[in-house]
Amino acid sequence: MTAEMTGGCACGAVRYTVAGRPVYMGNCHCRDCQRATGSAYFPAVLVRAREFTQHSGEVTWYESLADSGQTMQRAFCPKCGSPLFLRNPAREGGVVLYAGSLDDPSVYEPSRDIYTASAQPWDVMHTHLPKFDRMP
């Protein structure tokens, strides 16, 4: 995997760059992430905040209470509605990207499935990934 990743929203108004390798990649099956993605899970890419730069556009923030009791802040494009990244106080110093917002989402290699207790019965998960009912 390259040491730089780029991404942005569907309409191109918001653009970002990450100057480093991801810290973590994994699939979150919690209900908040299902609602935020409109799908079975959130393909999450944790990167270091100091390596993340938003180059253009403004984002709109949506805040919700996470399972940890902390306030989760999700950023999306106010023009096209694309989910882009989030800030999780439990991961201070990090930014969590939506893998689908990457210009090359094929670099996404999940290492585990988390919050599988909330996984939908119609979701076919990777059989080779470790599974956790909650955050390990």
N, C-alpha and C positions, 0 to 999 in steps of 0.2 A: 504494500500500500504506500502511496506517496505521502510525503510529509506535509502536503498542503491540500486542503479541500475547499471547494467553492460551492455556493448554493444561493438560493433565493426563492421568491414566490412565483406563482404561475404567470402573473402579468409582468414580472420583471422590475417592479417598483422597488422592491427590497432585495438587496444583494449583500452577501457576507463572504468572508474568507476565514479559514482556520489554518494557522501556520504551525501545524504540528499534528502528530498522530492522535487518534482518539484514546481516551483513558479506558473506556468501556463501551461495549455495544450489547444490547439485549432487548428482548421483547417484553413489554409490560402489559399484562392482561387485566389490570384493575379497571373498575367501572369508569373512573374519571378519564382514563386514557382511551377507553373504548368510545366514550362520548366525544372526547376532543378530536379523535381521528375519524369517527363515524365508521369504525371497523372493529375487528376482533382484538386488536392490540396496537400498541404504540412501538414502532421500531426506533429505539432510543440510541443516540450516539452522544456519549458524554465527552466533552472536550474541556480543556483548561480555559477559563475565562480570559486569562492573559494572552492566549493565542487566538482568541476570537475577535474579529473586527467586523462591524456592520458598516458597509460602505455607502449605502444609499437607502433612501426611503425611510418612512416612519412606520413603526409597528403600533398596534393597539394591544393592550395588555388585558388579559382576563385572569382574575384571581379566584382561587378556590382553596378550600381547606383540604390538605392532603391527609392520607392515612396516618402519617407521622404526627399530625396535629399542627404542622407548619403550613404557612400559606404558600401555595404553588402559584407561580406567575407564568402564564402561557402567552407567547407573542404570536400574533398573526397579522397578515397584511389587511389593512382596512379597505383596500380597493378590491382585491379578488378573494379574500377570505382564507388564503392558504395558511395552514399552521406552519410555523417556522422553527421556533425554539422555545425553551422554557428555562426558568430559574427555579431551582429547588433549594430552599434553605438548608436541607439536610446534606446537600452537595455543594457547600459554600466553596467558591473559587472555581465553579464549573458552570458550563452552559450545556444544556441538553438539546441536541438538534433532532428534528424529525428527519429520519433517513430519507423520506420522500422529497425533502426540500433540497437535497444535495444535487448538484449538477450531474454527478455520476453515482447514483444510488447503488450501483453494483459493488461498491467498496464495502457495503454493509455486510458484516459477518457477526451475527449475534452469538454471544457466548452462553446465554441462558434464557429461560422463560421464568418471569417472576409474576407474582400474584395470580398463579394458576388456579387458586380457589375461586376466582371470579371469571375464569375462562369460559367462553361460550361452548356449548356442546357441539356446535357445528364447526368450530375452529380446529383445523388439522395442524397440530404443532409439530415442529421438528422432533423426530424421535431420538436423535442423538444429543440434544441439548439437555443439560441438567434442568430440573423443574423445582420451583420453590413456591409454596402456597402464598408466601408473603415476601417481603424484602429480606434477603439473607443477612 
